[in-house]
Amino acid sequence: MNNNIFIPQPDDSEHVAQAVNVIGTVMNTLDVKWFVSFGALLYFIRDKNMGIPFDQDFDISVLGDINREQLAQRFSEFGFPLKNKYPKKGKPYQMVFKHHDILLSIDVFMWVEANGHWWHTYDQGSSKFVWKGTPERMFRGDTYSYPWVDIVPDLRFPNLYGTLLDYWYPGWYVPDKQFGQSQGKIVKLGDLKNLGEKLK
């Protein structure tokens, strides 16, 4: 364990702080384009300032390839070992990291670009592998940093986060527990071979 990392006392808000600190520390050391997404993005943009607690898995998106072994090693060093990966065999496109004392898990989604969209996995329980797409134009531009109090390294946010939230969760600016899955273009595949070609 890195002695320089902030280790808070275990209550709900500080569990979020610990996860945020680990995410920023790990992801900012990797040469990838990454950003907070889905329910975690909603929390920082809308819910945090309203005093609404965070009660979801912490979602992180990565555009393009990433060293998955290095990612797993780094999270494990900070107490978040790999819990699950999807698919189970071959190169995973979603990796879930879970601390043994913290209910909050960290979900890292690896997105693949094809046919004007970026695609990520979202339903590994079906007979065919399910991919959900977001138009490429919504991810243009650099991510920007967001410091969450002095103890936490900068998080990364998508440049057009409002446009993304409009696309993923229409009406997102009104708190609603019934949002469920994010919106997107859906494609089902029997396997993951030649993914880019099959998504075109």
HURA-V216056 format. One record per residue. SS is DSSP state (a for helix, b for strand, c for the rest). PSI is psi as a letter, one per 40 degrees, with the letter a starting at -180 (NA if undefined). D_CENTER is the distance of its C-alpha to the mean C-alpha in whole Angstrom. Layout:
SS_PSI_D_CENTER + SS_PSI_D_CENTER
This chain:
c_h_23 + c_h_23 + c_e_26 + c_e_24 + c_i_21 + c_h_21 + c_h_22 + c_i_22 + c_i_24 + c_g_23 + c_i_22 + a_d_19 + a_d_19 + a_d_19 + a_d_17 + a_d_14 + a_d_16 + a_d_16 + a_d_12 + a_d_12 + a_d_14 + a_d_13 + a_d_10 + a_d_12 + a_d_15 + a_d_13 + a_d_11 + c_e_14 + c_e_16 + c_i_15 + c_g_16 + c_i_13 + b_h_12 + b_i_8 + b_i_7 + b_h_6 + c_i_5 + a_b_7 + a_d_9 + a_d_8 + a_d_9 + a_d_12 + a_d_13 + a_d_13 + a_d_15 + a_d_17 + a_d_17 + a_d_17 + a_e_21 + a_e_22 + c_e_22 + c_h_20 + c_i_18 + c_h_14 + c_f_15 + c_i_11 + c_i_9 + b_h_6 + b_h_3 + b_h_2 + b_i_4 + b_h_7 + b_h_11 + c_a_13 + c_i_14 + c_i_13 + c_g_16 + a_d_14 + a_d_17 + a_d_17 + a_d_13 + a_d_14 + a_d_17 + a_d_16 + a_d_14 + a_d_17 + a_d_19 + c_e_17 + c_e_18 + c_g_15 + b_i_16 + b_h_14 + b_d_15 + b_i_14 + b_i_13 + b_h_14 + c_i_16 + c_d_18 + c_i_21 + c_a_20 + c_h_17 + c_i_14 + c_e_11 + b_h_9 + b_h_9 + b_h_10 + b_h_11 + b_h_14 + c_i_16 + c_e_20 + c_e_20 + c_h_17 + c_d_16 + c_h_13 + b_i_10 + b_h_7 + b_h_5 + b_h_5 + b_h_5 + b_h_8 + b_i_10 + b_h_14 + b_h_16 + b_h_20 + c_f_22 + c_e_21 + b_i_17 + b_h_14 + b_i_13 + b_i_10 + b_i_11 + b_e_11 + b_g_15 + c_e_16 + c_e_19 + c_i_21 + c_d_24 + c_i_22 + b_h_19 + b_h_17 + b_i_15 + b_h_14 + b_i_15 + b_h_14 + b_h_17 + a_d_17 + a_d_19 + a_e_16 + a_e_14 + c_i_17 + c_i_18 + c_i_17 + c_i_14 + b_i_15 + b_i_16 + b_h_15 + c_h_17 + c_g_17 + c_i_21 + c_d_22 + c_e_21 + c_h_17 + c_i_17 + c_h_15 + b_i_12 + b_h_11 + b_i_11 + c_i_12 + c_d_15 + c_f_16 + a_d_14 + a_d_16 + a_d_17 + a_d_14 + a_d_14 + a_d_17 + a_d_16 + a_d_14 + c_g_16 + c_h_19 + c_f_21 + c_d_18 + c_e_20 + c_h_22 + c_h_20 + c_h_20 + c_e_19 + c_e_20 + c_d_17 + c_b_16 + c_i_14 + c_i_13 + c_i_15 + c_i_16 + b_h_18 + b_h_18 + b_h_20 + b_h_21 + b_i_22 + c_d_24 + c_a_23 + c_e_21 + c_h_23 + c_f_24 + a_d_21 + a_d_21 + a_d_25 + a_d_24 + a_e_22 + c_NA_24
